[in-house]
Amino acid sequence: MQANVGDMLIIHGHVVGQRDRKGEIIEIRGPAGSPPYLVRFEDGHEQLMFPGPDAVVQPATTD
C-alpha cells in the first residue's frame, strides 16, 4: 500500500450495519509512502495505523 499526505484512508466495516471509517493521512512514517500512517479521522482523533486488507487509500483530489 502506498499513500501521500492528504490522501484519504477508508476502512470498511466488518459487520452488517457498521459504517466505514474515513480519515485523512496527515503523516507518513514508513519509507516511500508505505505504512505506518498517522490518520486524522472525521471525529477529530488521530491514530497511528498499519492498514489491513479492509482498508483502501483514496488519492487526494487536485481540483
Residue pairs with C-beta under 8 A, 6 or more apart in sequence:
1 34
1 35
1 51
1 55
1 57
2 32
2 33
2 34
2 57
3 9
3 25
3 28
3 33
3 37
3 57
4 25
4 28
4 33
4 59
4 60
5 25
5 26
5 27
5 28
6 24
6 25
6 60
7 24
7 25
7 57
7 58
7 59
7 60
8 22
8 23
8 24
8 25
8 57
8 58
8 60
9 22
9 23
9 24
9 25
9 37
9 39
9 49
9 51
9 55
9 56
9 57
9 58
10 20
10 21
10 22
10 55
10 56
10 57
10 58
11 20
11 21
11 22
11 51
11 54
11 55
12 20
12 54
12 55
12 56
13 19
13 20
13 21
14 54
21 41
21 42
22 41
22 42
23 39
23 40
23 41
23 42
23 47
24 39
24 40
25 37
25 38
25 39
25 57
26 38
26 39
26 40
26 46
27 37
27 38
28 34
28 37
28 38
29 35
29 36
29 37
29 38
29 48
30 36
30 37
35 49
35 50
35 51
36 48
36 49
36 50
37 48
37 49
37 51
38 46
38 47
38 48
38 49
39 46
39 47
39 48
39 49
40 46
41 47
49 55
51 57
